């Protein structure tokens, strides 16, 4: 579980630094960060659950 939090913090810090330093459109960047964070959590699902989720979205 500690590895999850370490990855989560590093992932979030990189996005936040990127938004603060390089972004011209901050609201769009925040939406992109939220989508990337959602995708990050979906990837943590078991593979069978991920396939069920993807099939239900089509």
N, C-alpha and C positions, 0 to 999 in steps of 0.2 A: 504494500500500500504506500510505503514511503516513496517508491520509484514513481508511482502515479502522480503524487503531489509535486515531486521534483520536476517531472516532465510538464505538468500543467503550469507551474509557475514560470518555467523557462519559456514555454510557448506563449504565455500571456505577456510576459515582459518583452519578448521580441516584437510582438504585435503592437504593444503600447508604445515602445520606442519608435517603431516604424511610423506609426500614426502621428506621433508628436513631432518627429523630425522631417518626414518626407511628404506628408499629406497636404494637398491643396484643398481637398473636399473632405473635411473631417466626418461629417455625418455618413457619407458613403463608405468611408473607411471603417467606421464603427459597425455598420451593417455587415460589411465583409468580414470583420473580426467575429461578429456573432455567428455568421454562417460557418466560418471555419471552426469555431468552437463547437458548434452543433455537430459538424462532421467529425470532429475529434472524438466526441462522446459516442457517436454512433459506431465508430470503428472499434470501440471498446466492447461492443456487444459480441456475444458468441456468433460464430460464422453462420450457423443455421438461423439464428434470430435476425441477423443482418440480411440474409436472403429473403426471409419472410417480409421484413420491413420494406426492402426495395421492391419486391413484387407487389406489395399492397399500394405502393405509391404510383404504379403505372396505370 
